[in-house]
């Protein structure tokens, strides 16, 4: 690749790295992050900050003593935002969460910080599996309790759930993307059951967020 092409690729990349392994993601128009910022009136936010442990397949926790996870991270954790003044801001409870893609809310269950919602995208299929997006550690609106509910892109699917007082885990949003076999009864799934379920294949959600 010519030098000018390499420089252009670097300049067009939405990512940059900090001094201690952090990754900064520049917010792009029409991305999930742009929808989130607009929905919550977070003027001036230009970047999302990721610490080691927040990305897909990371083996360690990013909070507290950085212990090893019971299994590789199934998705991505969103917690830290950075405005132009570079003062880091955390996601707060009750912040609104927009849907990444249109689809149907087909399942939800409790997780260790709140609830996890499953949205099925029937128009995205391959080899007998259907694409799903999962939103963890949220509080879901009562209006979505009647499943399956159709969800538009950008529609509010819940809010950030507050951290219980007994945990050191900060309030944050977990997002997973998974191919789930069309024969799998989604209502039977939980995080523990998916860990050893051959009908569920997790994939990196970051490309769908940027």
N, C-alpha and C positions, 0 to 999 in steps of 0.2 A: 504494500500500500504506500503510495507517495506520502511524503511528509505533510503536505498541506491537507491531504485526505485524513491522515491520522489526527491532525490538530482539529479538523472540522468535526470528526467523530467524538473527540473528547469534549469539545465545546457544546455539542448537541446532547450529550449524555445528561440525564437528569440526576445522576449520582455524583457525590463527592465524599471523600473520607476525612474523618477527623483524626486527631493525634492519638487517641486511645482506642482505636478500632471502631468508633462510631461511623455510621453511614448516614449521610444527609441526602434526602431525596427532594429535589426541587418540584414543587407542585405545578402540574401542567393543567391547562384548561380542559374541561370536560372529563377529567379523571375522577375516580372515586374520591380522592383527597380534595379535589376542587369542590365537588358536591358537598362533602362534609363541612368544609370551611364556610361555604355559602349558606348552607342550611343553619349553621350555628352562629352566623354573623361574626365570624372570627377575622375581622379585617386585619390586614397586615401580615398574616401568616404566609410565608413563602416556602417553607421547608418542613418536612417531617423527619424527625431524628430517630434513628434505630441504633440501639446498643447491641453488642454481642449477646446472643441468646434470644433475640426477638425474631429471627428469620426462620424460614422453613427448614426443617431437619436439624436445627441446632440442638446439641445434646445437653446444654446447660441452661439453667434458669437465669434470667437477667436481673432479678431482684434479690434482695437479702444477701445470703451467703454464697450465692451463685452455685447452688447444689446441682448435681446431675439430675436431669429429668427422668421420670420413670420410663419414658419412651421418647424417641426423637420427636421434636416439635412438629405437630401436624399442620401448622399454618404459620401465620405471621401475627405478631402482637403490635398494636398501635397505641402509643401512650404519650409521646413527646412531640410537641409542635414548636417551631421556631419562627418568630416574626422577624421583620427587618432589623429591629433593635438587638437581635441575637439573644434576648432573654427567653430561656426555655420555659414553655408552658405545658402543663399536663392536661390530658383529657379529664374532664370533670363529670361526676355523676349527673344524669339527666341530659347530657348532650345528645342530640338527635343523630340517628344512624340511618343513612340512605342505602337503598338497595343498589348493589353493583350492576345487576342485570335484571331484566323482567323475568318473571317466573311465578311459581305457585308455592306458597308456604304449605309444607306438607307434614311438618313434625317439629316439636320442640320438647325439651326436657331440661331438668335442673343440671347445672354444672357447679363447680366449687365456688364460683363467684356470682352466679345469677342463673340465667337460662341460655340455652343454645337453640337457635332457630335454623331450620333446614329449608332452603328454597330450591325447588326443582326447576330445571330449565329444559323442558321436553324437546325444544327445537335444537338442542346441542347433544348429539348422541354419536357413539362410535362402538362398534363391536359388541352390541347388546348392553351397553352401559349408558347411563344418563348423567349429565353434568349437574352437580349441586354446589351451591355456595352455602357455607355455614357461618353463622355469626354467634360468637361465644361471649359470655359474661355480660349479657344484656337484660334489660327489663322490657318485655314485649307489651305493646298496647292491647287492652282488652278487646278492641275491635278486630284484632287478628286471630282471636281464639277459635273462630269457626273455620276449620281447615277442610279442604284446601282453599286458600284465599289467593286471588290473583294479585301480584305485586308488580307495579311498574318500576322501571329504572328510576332511581332517585327518590322513590316513595319512602317515607319513614317506616322502618321495620321495628324500631325500638329505641331505647335510650341506654347510655352507659350505666351499668349497675354499680352502686356504691360498694366499696370493699367492706366486708364484715369486720368488726373491731378485732376479731380473734386472728386475723391474718395480716401479714406484712406485705401482701401483694397489692400494689397500687391499682386503682381502678383503671381498666384499659379495655380495648376491644380486640378480641381474637377473631381472625377470619381464616377459614379453611376453604379450599376448593377440592372436590372429590368426584371421581367417576364412581357411581354406584350401580351395580348390576340391576337391570330392570326387573329381575325376579326377586330382588331383595325387598323384604317388607321394611320400609324405612321406619315405621313405628316401633320396630324392635331394637333400633340402634341407640347406642350411647357411646361416649368416648371410650369406655373400657371395652365394650363389645367390638368396636371398630378396630381396635389395636390388633386383633388376631383374626379379623374377618377378611377372607379372600375376595369377598364381593365388593370391597371398598378400596379404592386406590386414591390416595391423596396426591395432589400435585401442588407445585409452588403457586400461591395465589398472587404474588407480586405483579406478574405481567397483566393480570386482569384489573389491577388497581391503578396502574400508571397510565 
